[in-house]
Amino acid sequence: MLGCKRGWTYWGTAALLTAAMGFLALAASAQTPDKESVWDKMKSVAQQATQQKQAQKQPQPGQQTGKRQNAPGLPNDSGPFKPPAGTKIEEKVLAPLQEGAKFEVSPHGVHVATIENDGSRVVVYYDGVAGPKFDQILDQGTHSIVFSPEGNRYAYCARAGNQYVVMVDGKELVRSSESLGGTFTGVNCMLGFTSNNQHVYYFSDVTVRNPVTTTFVRFVFDGKPGPPSNTDGNSRAIAFSPDGDHYAYVWNDPKRQKPSMLIVDGKPAPYQAGSPQWTNDSKHLYTQRQVPGGGMELLFDGKPVTRAFNFRVYVAPIGETVVVAVTGGTNFHPFSFLVVNGKKVAGSDTVERGSIDNVVFSPDGKHYAAICGDLSSHHYVIVDGKRGQEYVSIDKLAFTPDSSTVAYLSSVNGRNFIVVGDQEFGAPIGSVQPPVLAPAGSRVAGLITTNGHPSLLIDRKIIPLNGLGAEDLGFAPDGAHYAYFLIEAGNGHRLVIDAVPQPQSALSGDRIDLENVSVSKYIFSADGKHVAHFADSPPASSVARGVFLDGKFIPTTLEGANTKLAFSPDSKHLLWIHAYGDRPYRVFVDGKPLVDFYFPGSNLGMVPHWWEFGPDGALSFLSQDDNSLKRITITLSPETNLAAMPGGVTMAANSH
């Protein structure tokens, strides 16, 4: 294992995980084509298993008496192998191997920028192509390279002598001698891309002596510098249009001899205003300005709309709905009310010192909901003009994906509730977890505990759970199925699908994704037809660890550990990575080995975005050998699929 011990350093925003982080076990399961759906089969098997009576109490998973042994013929051989016929494996060298080199990975596409030394100078390699030599690459805070949202563009700042240079996609965009007191740091060049990936911008803090020392900030868009602005206040508050092509901000005279000025797309606006906010079509601009005698005036493309003590404008992401939270009265006696598309909402007035704290829109943009407060302990939600009940606190306000229903978490009189539409679901004594909304449709679920007894809220019904608790509640992508882990006395965590406990499921505790600790412990396929998780063997098994897939437990090896459980985008394959201790990592697909690799760093969990399926379904991930950093891209073979996985084993099930 020469390659994996050498000098790569990840330089990025993710928090470093413990170097000794272990990987947990996994495997795959078989599926036989049939007219009966996977979900029907799982329910049928589970229901049959619950009717069986055991002659003696079963020990906990992983703690059975007697010696466990691996079943023969399973994908646990660490020796030589051939990937499935038809598999296409490509490798691309991204940079030469160098002790202490730093690399950063794009958010999509597994593009890599590597910072390495070239003699006494420094060079950035991007996907294997070396850029020009510089004296220094300037840090952008927690990173040195900035990627566009789609991940296919990159930019960085470098120092060349007494100048800073902005490099975009390998080409020089700007070269300037402006500095901060004669020094160059990342503050001289804070880079970013707009949402459409088309434009690059940066802020530059500069000190000049003329003859008095003055520090100002300059905004530069696509290489075109704006006027120097005062660094006091929020000088980096730029309002970008949703389409990414326009921008607006407030300029303040560094010498404090001129009034502030609104800059739109690099040019002074013909009117004076602040707080710019674009409409969702990126064609119009809301602004605000102070008026003589106190108060504010709301403007639309520079034309006055209304006056009040203060405003907060909320624009729906689609459609034409605009909600304005207006604050009237005075500094000493303010009150608030809602205006929707220019019309005041009847009954939305708050009392003295009341406020409207948040407004959310439905996905179709046709509905709104607002959290309103009267005094410090009276809060309520207004949905499309209809006022709900009062609570002490309200949180997690959201619409269901089909835009039909609003849901939120609330509390009052020492009780917590999940509110779905106009219905409350809570516990007199206990806890309520935030509502979980299905990715599609109108389904809302939640976990509620009363006097230590867990229950499930699903489809506006509360179902008692036969266990010590539950966690990891979620829905399939199409919203048709829901799942959670039931905590059972003596049996650990067992997956429950649509209220049916799965007898072959026993959670192993393995981490599916080391980079994201909040990720679910089980996964659904993209088409919503399959479910899997890392598993311990159920009682009476001869193997210790594996994967639960579609109602079956499939054993793997006792040696090493597994991570990165994932379905392919077309839902036809199941992949994971296995670690054999001091040997290379091995990628498996449908229970068959694909490729061995060494990771460029001490821990897989330290680097986000290093493993990704592309739009074409090909898998790309980072690797290294003794000479270079590489990207490996695998096009999966049609000769293997979930149905062709090594067979699962039938286990004795606990009764429920």
DRENZA-312687 format. One line per 3 residues: number of its first residue (from 1); for each residue y, z, x of C-alpha. Coordinates in nm, 3 decimals. Layout:
<pts>
NUM> Y Z X; ...
</pts>
This chain:
<pts>
1> 0.000 0.000 0.000; 0.249 -0.108 0.262; 0.502 -0.267 0.027
4> 0.545 0.016 -0.220; 0.646 0.266 0.050; 0.938 0.068 0.188
7> 1.312 0.086 0.144; 1.427 -0.038 -0.195; 1.684 0.170 -0.379
10> 1.775 0.117 -0.743; 2.149 0.149 -0.798; 2.220 0.175 -1.170
13> 2.327 0.376 -1.471; 1.993 0.526 -1.580; 1.928 0.890 -1.494
16> 1.663 0.930 -1.223; 1.332 1.061 -1.343; 1.119 1.300 -1.145
19> 0.955 1.116 -0.854; 0.623 1.274 -0.931; 0.623 1.153 -1.292
22> 0.265 1.065 -1.388; 0.149 0.786 -1.612; -0.072 0.854 -1.909
25> -0.383 0.688 -2.034; -0.433 0.381 -2.247; -0.668 0.108 -2.363
28> -0.706 -0.144 -2.636; -0.899 -0.195 -2.953; -1.093 -0.461 -3.131
31> -1.006 -0.639 -3.448; -1.240 -0.859 -3.650; -1.087 -1.138 -3.858
34> -1.149 -1.075 -4.226; -0.986 -1.129 -4.562; -0.934 -0.754 -4.577
37> -0.611 -0.657 -4.398; -0.603 -0.428 -4.096; -0.426 -0.165 -4.304
40> -0.692 -0.174 -4.577; -0.966 -0.139 -4.317; -0.793 0.157 -4.155
43> -0.756 0.333 -4.488; -1.118 0.265 -4.582; -1.256 0.395 -4.251
46> -1.032 0.701 -4.262; -1.127 0.786 -4.619; -1.498 0.759 -4.538
49> -1.455 0.979 -4.233; -1.281 1.255 -4.424; -1.585 1.284 -4.653
52> -1.816 1.364 -4.361; -1.892 1.730 -4.296; -1.944 1.852 -3.945
55> -2.226 2.088 -3.864; -2.022 2.281 -3.608; -1.659 2.326 -3.506
58> -1.547 2.050 -3.276; -1.368 2.132 -2.950; -1.021 1.993 -2.883
61> -0.987 1.636 -2.753; -1.038 1.620 -2.381; -1.212 1.962 -2.376
64> -1.565 1.887 -2.503; -1.853 2.058 -2.338; -2.072 1.850 -2.113
67> -1.979 1.590 -1.857; -1.779 1.288 -1.973; -1.861 0.951 -1.830
70> -1.699 0.614 -1.859; -1.871 0.363 -2.084; -1.999 0.061 -1.888
73> -1.835 -0.279 -1.893; -1.484 -0.153 -1.974; -1.165 -0.279 -1.802
76> -1.154 0.010 -1.556; -1.284 -0.163 -1.244; -1.030 -0.149 -0.964
79> -1.212 -0.418 -0.765; -1.152 -0.795 -0.746; -1.097 -0.987 -1.068
82> -0.991 -1.317 -1.214; -0.727 -1.332 -1.489; -0.832 -1.494 -1.819
85> -0.868 -1.871 -1.799; -0.546 -2.048 -1.886; -0.319 -1.767 -1.762
88> -0.016 -1.898 -1.571; 0.127 -1.667 -1.304; 0.447 -1.758 -1.117
91> 0.628 -1.568 -0.843; 0.990 -1.609 -0.736; 1.133 -1.446 -0.423
94> 1.456 -1.266 -0.513; 1.557 -1.120 -0.176; 1.412 -1.041 0.166
97> 1.280 -0.690 0.215; 1.526 -0.463 0.393; 1.523 -0.088 0.446
100> 1.771 0.085 0.215; 1.866 -0.228 0.021; 2.008 -0.172 -0.328
103> 1.920 -0.379 -0.629; 2.041 -0.398 -0.990; 1.868 -0.565 -1.286
106> 2.033 -0.757 -1.571; 1.997 -0.624 -1.929; 1.796 -0.935 -2.023
109> 1.600 -1.194 -1.831; 1.502 -0.972 -1.533; 1.771 -1.128 -1.313
112> 1.828 -0.925 -0.997; 2.126 -0.882 -0.769; 2.045 -0.725 -0.433
115> 2.294 -0.585 -0.182; 2.175 -0.621 0.179; 2.318 -0.615 0.528
118> 2.359 -0.932 0.731; 2.439 -0.811 1.079; 2.754 -0.602 1.045
121> 2.847 -0.765 0.711; 2.708 -0.726 0.360; 2.563 -0.995 0.130
124> 2.467 -1.012 -0.239; 2.147 -1.201 -0.322; 2.117 -1.317 -0.683
127> 1.772 -1.437 -0.787; 1.698 -1.534 -0.428; 2.027 -1.709 -0.349
130> 2.252 -1.543 -0.089; 2.624 -1.519 -0.150; 2.904 -1.512 0.110
133> 2.938 -1.235 0.367; 3.189 -0.956 0.303; 3.306 -0.638 0.472
136> 3.222 -0.426 0.170; 3.094 -0.449 -0.187; 3.315 -0.229 -0.405
139> 3.145 0.016 -0.640; 3.215 -0.016 -1.013; 3.160 0.353 -1.074
142> 2.784 0.398 -1.115; 2.698 0.041 -1.020; 2.819 -0.245 -0.802
145> 2.714 -0.553 -1.001; 2.829 -0.630 -1.357; 2.609 -0.846 -1.583
148> 2.705 -1.028 -1.902; 2.552 -0.901 -2.230; 2.294 -1.182 -2.232
151> 2.214 -1.110 -1.868; 2.254 -1.466 -1.740; 2.589 -1.415 -1.564
154> 2.701 -1.168 -1.300; 3.014 -1.058 -1.119; 3.116 -0.821 -0.841
157> 3.414 -0.721 -0.628; 3.414 -0.731 -0.252; 3.653 -0.656 0.032
160> 3.736 -0.915 0.294; 3.977 -0.766 0.548; 4.295 -0.661 0.366
163> 4.208 -0.844 0.043; 3.974 -0.791 -0.249; 3.770 -1.084 -0.382
166> 3.629 -1.123 -0.732; 3.302 -1.317 -0.735; 3.164 -1.458 -1.062
169> 2.830 -1.640 -1.075; 2.838 -1.683 -0.698; 3.187 -1.840 -0.690
172> 3.520 -1.692 -0.591; 3.746 -1.632 -0.892; 4.035 -1.428 -0.749
175> 4.148 -1.319 -0.405; 4.434 -1.066 -0.384; 4.601 -0.835 -0.133
178> 4.717 -0.590 -0.403; 4.581 -0.247 -0.316; 4.599 0.114 -0.418
181> 4.807 0.273 -0.145; 4.666 0.038 0.118; 4.303 0.108 0.032
184> 4.044 -0.089 -0.167; 3.804 0.083 -0.404; 3.628 -0.001 -0.728
187> 3.945 0.107 -0.911; 4.109 -0.207 -0.774; 3.862 -0.421 -0.964
190> 3.692 -0.275 -1.273; 3.496 -0.573 -1.410; 3.352 -0.665 -1.748
193> 3.232 -0.960 -1.962; 3.332 -1.030 -2.321; 3.075 -1.013 -2.600
196> 3.012 -1.390 -2.602; 2.936 -1.396 -2.225; 3.207 -1.661 -2.176
199> 3.492 -1.462 -2.024; 3.525 -1.215 -1.740; 3.805 -0.962 -1.707
202> 3.903 -0.672 -1.488; 4.160 -0.397 -1.442; 4.329 -0.339 -1.110
205> 4.518 -0.023 -1.013; 4.793 -0.116 -0.766; 5.055 0.077 -0.567
208> 5.378 -0.093 -0.457; 5.690 0.026 -0.276; 6.015 -0.133 -0.394
211> 6.147 0.094 -0.237; 6.022 0.372 -0.463; 5.645 0.404 -0.474
214> 5.514 0.285 -0.811; 5.157 0.268 -0.937; 5.065 0.032 -1.217
217> 4.758 -0.126 -1.375; 4.713 -0.498 -1.415; 4.480 -0.665 -1.666
220> 4.329 -0.995 -1.547; 4.147 -1.229 -1.789; 3.950 -1.525 -1.651
223> 4.146 -1.492 -1.330; 4.489 -1.501 -1.499; 4.687 -1.183 -1.426
226> 4.890 -1.012 -1.694; 5.218 -0.828 -1.631; 5.195 -0.493 -1.448
229> 5.178 -0.204 -1.692; 5.245 0.167 -1.671; 4.934 0.372 -1.590
232> 5.039 0.652 -1.827; 4.852 0.671 -2.156; 4.559 0.451 -2.250
235> 4.648 0.157 -2.028; 4.294 0.015 -2.046; 4.275 0.006 -2.427
238> 4.206 -0.364 -2.481; 4.116 -0.490 -2.829; 3.875 -0.783 -2.792
241> 3.805 -1.008 -3.089; 3.446 -1.008 -3.226; 3.389 -1.364 -3.100
244> 3.495 -1.259 -2.748; 3.761 -1.529 -2.711; 4.077 -1.328 -2.781
247> 4.232 -1.002 -2.669; 4.535 -0.784 -2.737; 4.685 -0.477 -2.572
250> 5.011 -0.286 -2.536; 5.218 -0.338 -2.223; 5.438 -0.058 -2.094
253> 5.710 -0.111 -1.835; 5.609 0.054 -1.504; 5.978 0.127 -1.436
256> 6.018 0.272 -1.787; 6.330 0.064 -1.844; 6.201 -0.158 -2.125
259> 6.025 -0.084 -2.457; 5.652 -0.140 -2.495; 5.534 -0.488 -2.584
262> 5.227 -0.627 -2.762; 5.040 -0.882 -2.551; 4.810 -1.125 -2.736
265> 4.597 -1.367 -2.532; 4.823 -1.316 -2.232; 5.152 -1.382 -2.414
268> 5.410 -1.141 -2.563; 5.386 -1.123 -2.943; 5.704 -1.202 -3.139
271> 5.697 -0.850 -3.283; 5.664 -0.499 -3.144; 5.356 -0.300 -3.246
274> 5.049 -0.114 -3.119; 4.693 -0.012 -3.211; 4.568 -0.374 -3.232
277> 4.251 -0.443 -3.432; 4.100 -0.785 -3.504; 3.952 -0.905 -3.831
280> 3.583 -0.994 -3.828; 3.657 -1.369 -3.816; 3.865 -1.314 -3.500
283> 4.160 -1.499 -3.656; 4.394 -1.217 -3.758; 4.529 -0.897 -3.609
286> 4.612 -0.561 -3.765; 4.869 -0.351 -3.579; 5.081 -0.044 -3.639
289> 5.433 0.062 -3.544; 5.660 0.360 -3.590; 5.942 0.335 -3.840
292> 6.282 0.506 -3.833; 6.277 0.845 -3.996; 5.909 0.905 -3.917
295> 5.579 0.763 -4.025; 5.399 0.439 -3.947; 5.396 0.086 -4.076
298> 5.079 -0.121 -4.102; 5.117 -0.489 -4.010; 4.897 -0.793 -4.063
301> 4.974 -1.070 -3.812; 5.311 -0.904 -3.765; 5.398 -0.883 -4.134
304> 5.443 -0.535 -4.289; 5.174 -0.433 -4.538; 5.255 -0.070 -4.620
307> 5.404 0.252 -4.484; 5.256 0.599 -4.457; 5.223 0.896 -4.226
310> 4.926 0.733 -4.048; 4.649 0.473 -4.083; 4.292 0.409 -3.975
313> 4.167 0.056 -4.040; 3.797 -0.024 -4.091; 3.692 -0.389 -4.105
316> 3.348 -0.485 -4.240; 3.140 -0.675 -3.980; 3.094 -0.962 -4.228
319> 3.265 -1.056 -4.551; 3.620 -0.974 -4.651; 3.610 -0.599 -4.715
322> 3.878 -0.398 -4.534; 3.908 -0.024 -4.588; 4.221 0.161 -4.479
325> 4.217 0.538 -4.457; 4.580 0.625 -4.528; 4.734 0.958 -4.438
328> 5.041 1.044 -4.641; 5.268 1.345 -4.668; 5.417 1.505 -4.357
331> 5.301 1.669 -4.035; 5.292 2.001 -4.219; 5.140 1.883 -4.547
334> 4.925 1.571 -4.488; 4.675 1.428 -4.733; 4.458 1.116 -4.726
337> 4.333 0.845 -4.960; 4.147 0.512 -4.941; 4.281 0.163 -4.988
340> 4.022 -0.115 -5.023; 4.139 -0.476 -4.994; 4.494 -0.368 -5.069
343> 4.415 -0.152 -5.374; 4.419 0.226 -5.377; 4.083 0.383 -5.471
346> 4.133 0.604 -5.775; 4.022 0.962 -5.714; 4.005 0.924 -5.334
349> 4.301 1.155 -5.270; 4.220 1.459 -5.061; 4.405 1.788 -5.096
352> 4.649 1.927 -4.841; 4.514 1.905 -4.485; 4.235 1.679 -4.608
355> 4.109 1.387 -4.403; 3.887 1.081 -4.416; 3.677 1.096 -4.101
358> 3.450 0.795 -4.111; 3.382 0.474 -4.302; 3.057 0.274 -4.282
361> 2.971 -0.061 -4.437; 2.651 -0.202 -4.584; 2.481 -0.475 -4.379
364> 2.597 -0.743 -4.623; 2.956 -0.618 -4.596; 2.994 -0.576 -4.973
367> 2.980 -0.197 -4.996; 3.143 0.094 -4.816; 3.093 0.468 -4.786
370> 3.344 0.718 -4.652; 3.314 1.082 -4.544; 3.605 1.277 -4.685
373> 3.706 1.637 -4.626; 3.911 1.885 -4.825; 4.010 2.174 -4.601
376> 3.760 2.274 -4.331; 3.440 2.331 -4.529; 3.444 2.088 -4.819
379> 3.309 1.744 -4.741; 3.184 1.467 -4.966; 3.097 1.097 -4.960
382> 3.274 0.828 -5.159; 3.056 0.519 -5.214; 3.233 0.216 -5.361
385> 3.486 0.449 -5.524; 3.232 0.699 -5.661; 3.260 1.053 -5.528
388> 2.947 1.252 -5.440; 2.884 1.627 -5.427; 3.056 1.863 -5.185
391> 2.886 1.997 -4.873; 2.986 2.203 -4.572; 2.884 1.921 -4.338
394> 2.772 1.559 -4.361; 2.612 1.352 -4.085; 2.405 1.036 -4.020
397> 2.572 0.836 -4.299; 2.418 0.488 -4.330; 2.317 0.213 -4.573
400> 1.962 0.083 -4.602; 1.908 -0.268 -4.456; 1.905 -0.429 -4.800
403> 2.252 -0.275 -4.866; 2.133 -0.109 -5.188; 2.133 0.260 -5.097
406> 2.328 0.506 -4.887; 2.158 0.802 -4.717; 2.280 1.094 -4.511
409> 2.209 1.446 -4.388; 2.403 1.737 -4.541; 2.417 2.115 -4.556
412> 2.563 2.375 -4.793; 2.495 2.742 -4.873; 2.257 2.771 -4.580
415> 2.040 2.483 -4.701; 1.992 2.139 -4.551; 1.938 1.820 -4.749
418> 1.858 1.455 -4.711; 2.065 1.271 -4.970; 1.934 0.933 -5.087
421> 2.169 0.764 -5.327; 2.268 1.048 -5.559; 1.946 1.252 -5.513
424> 1.905 1.560 -5.291; 1.586 1.649 -5.106; 1.579 1.973 -4.910
427> 1.423 2.309 -4.837; 1.535 2.654 -4.959; 1.432 2.809 -4.627
430> 1.352 2.576 -4.343; 1.469 2.269 -4.159; 1.538 1.909 -4.245
433> 1.530 1.628 -3.990; 1.772 1.332 -4.019; 1.665 1.055 -4.257
436> 1.472 0.758 -4.119; 1.558 0.418 -4.266; 1.305 0.136 -4.267
439> 1.412 -0.170 -4.059; 1.394 -0.382 -4.375; 1.423 -0.310 -4.745
442> 1.539 0.014 -4.906; 1.282 0.274 -4.796; 1.405 0.611 -4.667
445> 1.184 0.882 -4.517; 1.233 1.226 -4.368; 1.049 1.535 -4.244
448> 1.119 1.867 -4.415; 0.978 2.210 -4.324; 0.979 2.496 -4.576
451> 0.866 2.843 -4.465; 0.673 2.682 -4.182; 0.499 2.430 -4.407
454> 0.579 2.065 -4.331; 0.629 1.797 -4.593; 0.722 1.430 -4.598
457> 0.996 1.265 -4.797; 0.901 0.906 -4.871; 1.024 0.673 -5.144
460> 1.214 0.965 -5.306; 0.901 1.180 -5.334; 0.809 1.489 -5.132
463> 0.447 1.507 -5.015; 0.305 1.829 -4.858; 0.141 1.772 -4.520
466> -0.188 1.934 -4.425; -0.096 2.040 -4.073; 0.121 2.260 -3.854
469> 0.400 2.004 -3.840; 0.484 1.639 -3.796; 0.696 1.424 -3.566
472> 0.780 1.068 -3.463; 0.829 0.936 -3.814; 0.889 0.562 -3.832
475> 0.834 0.234 -4.016; 0.676 -0.099 -3.932; 0.930 -0.378 -3.866
478> 0.889 -0.519 -4.217; 0.917 -0.174 -4.375; 0.582 -0.214 -4.552
481> 0.409 0.072 -4.367; 0.514 0.409 -4.227; 0.359 0.633 -3.967
484> 0.396 0.974 -3.805; 0.198 1.214 -3.589; 0.051 1.509 -3.774
487> 0.010 1.825 -3.565; -0.330 1.969 -3.649; -0.468 2.308 -3.557
490> -0.717 2.261 -3.275; -0.692 1.881 -3.279; -0.350 1.810 -3.132
493> -0.154 1.515 -3.269; -0.317 1.262 -3.501; -0.157 0.941 -3.626
496> -0.110 0.912 -4.001; -0.055 0.568 -4.158; 0.070 0.547 -4.517
499> -0.039 0.909 -4.582; -0.392 0.846 -4.445; -0.485 1.042 -4.125
502> -0.668 0.826 -3.873; -0.990 0.994 -3.753; -1.007 0.789 -3.431
505> -0.652 0.887 -3.332; -0.581 1.170 -3.088; -0.248 1.150 -2.904
508> -0.289 1.177 -2.528; 0.074 1.252 -2.447; 0.106 0.939 -2.231
511> 0.453 0.792 -2.199; 0.470 0.443 -2.349; 0.805 0.374 -2.184
514> 0.910 0.576 -1.879; 1.267 0.445 -1.887; 1.340 0.570 -2.239
517> 1.225 0.921 -2.323; 1.328 0.879 -2.689; 1.098 0.584 -2.753
520> 0.828 0.631 -3.015; 0.484 0.748 -2.904; 0.323 0.466 -3.101
523> 0.414 0.100 -3.144; 0.396 -0.154 -3.423; 0.355 -0.524 -3.354
526> 0.650 -0.747 -3.437; 0.474 -0.891 -3.743; 0.401 -0.540 -3.873
529> 0.024 -0.600 -3.882; -0.092 -0.385 -3.588; -0.032 -0.034 -3.453
532> -0.133 0.127 -3.123; -0.081 0.436 -2.910; -0.217 0.598 -2.595
535> -0.503 0.823 -2.696; -0.748 1.088 -2.596; -1.098 1.034 -2.725
538> -1.179 1.198 -3.057; -1.442 1.476 -3.050; -1.803 1.384 -2.970
541> -1.692 1.101 -2.741; -1.837 1.027 -2.399; -1.505 0.911 -2.252
544> -1.179 1.094 -2.208; -0.892 0.851 -2.253; -0.801 0.517 -2.399
547> -0.602 0.345 -2.669; -0.596 0.378 -3.044; -0.557 0.031 -3.197
550> -0.576 -0.057 -3.566; -0.798 0.236 -3.660; -1.028 0.234 -3.357
553> -1.038 0.423 -3.028; -1.108 0.202 -2.726; -1.192 0.388 -2.404
556> -1.060 0.300 -2.060; -1.102 0.474 -1.727; -1.086 0.837 -1.620
559> -0.928 0.726 -1.293; -0.552 0.692 -1.266; -0.318 0.658 -1.561
562> -0.141 0.404 -1.783; 0.206 0.318 -1.912; 0.413 0.032 -2.063
565> 0.208 -0.021 -2.376; 0.347 -0.326 -2.557; 0.251 -0.594 -2.805
568> 0.347 -0.950 -2.713; 0.630 -1.103 -2.924; 0.381 -1.317 -3.118
571> 0.176 -1.001 -3.201; -0.142 -1.159 -3.061; -0.178 -0.956 -2.741
574> -0.162 -0.595 -2.622; -0.050 -0.523 -2.266; -0.020 -0.217 -2.045
577> 0.005 -0.115 -1.680; -0.257 0.095 -1.504; -0.199 0.306 -1.193
580> -0.495 0.372 -0.962; -0.330 0.639 -0.751; -0.280 0.497 -0.400
583> -0.360 0.136 -0.498; -0.140 -0.129 -0.661; -0.045 -0.114 -1.025
586> -0.252 -0.344 -1.243; -0.135 -0.528 -1.556; -0.390 -0.560 -1.836
589> -0.382 -0.789 -2.138; -0.624 -0.738 -2.425; -0.835 -0.520 -2.197
592> -0.856 -0.779 -1.916; -0.682 -0.750 -1.575; -0.401 -0.998 -1.513
595> -0.235 -0.919 -1.180; -0.186 -0.644 -0.921; 0.158 -0.554 -0.792
598> 0.363 -0.297 -0.601; 0.684 -0.175 -0.760; 1.005 -0.184 -0.548
601> 1.088 0.184 -0.568; 0.936 0.529 -0.591; 0.892 0.532 -0.968
604> 0.865 0.279 -1.250; 1.082 0.497 -1.471; 1.386 0.479 -1.243
607> 1.484 0.120 -1.324; 1.568 -0.003 -1.675; 1.507 -0.365 -1.784
610> 1.256 -0.438 -1.504; 0.987 -0.550 -1.755; 1.065 -0.789 -2.039
613> 0.918 -1.055 -2.264; 1.131 -1.369 -2.273; 1.214 -1.582 -2.579
616> 0.916 -1.804 -2.497; 0.678 -1.506 -2.495; 0.632 -1.504 -2.116
619> 0.629 -1.164 -1.947; 0.853 -1.108 -1.642; 0.864 -0.800 -1.420
622> 0.967 -0.691 -1.071; 0.739 -0.653 -0.774; 0.750 -0.647 -0.397
625> 0.529 -0.727 -0.103; 0.571 -0.656 0.268; 0.840 -0.922 0.300
628> 1.038 -0.959 -0.020; 1.146 -0.849 -0.364; 0.989 -1.075 -0.628
631> 0.988 -1.155 -0.997; 0.646 -1.225 -1.144; 0.634 -1.429 -1.467
634> 0.313 -1.451 -1.668; 0.241 -1.698 -1.948; -0.048 -1.551 -2.143
637> -0.366 -1.745 -2.201; -0.465 -1.857 -2.551; -0.824 -1.774 -2.449
640> -0.764 -1.402 -2.501; -0.620 -1.203 -2.791; -0.652 -0.871 -2.970
643> -0.977 -0.976 -3.135; -1.132 -1.054 -2.796; -1.070 -0.709 -2.648
646> -1.366 -0.510 -2.515; -1.521 -0.333 -2.810; -1.418 0.002 -2.944
649> -1.658 0.289 -2.999; -1.736 0.468 -3.323; -1.653 0.835 -3.303
652> -1.743 1.129 -3.519; -1.436 1.226 -3.720; -1.296 1.562 -3.811
655> -1.284 1.641 -4.179; -0.936 1.687 -4.324
</pts>
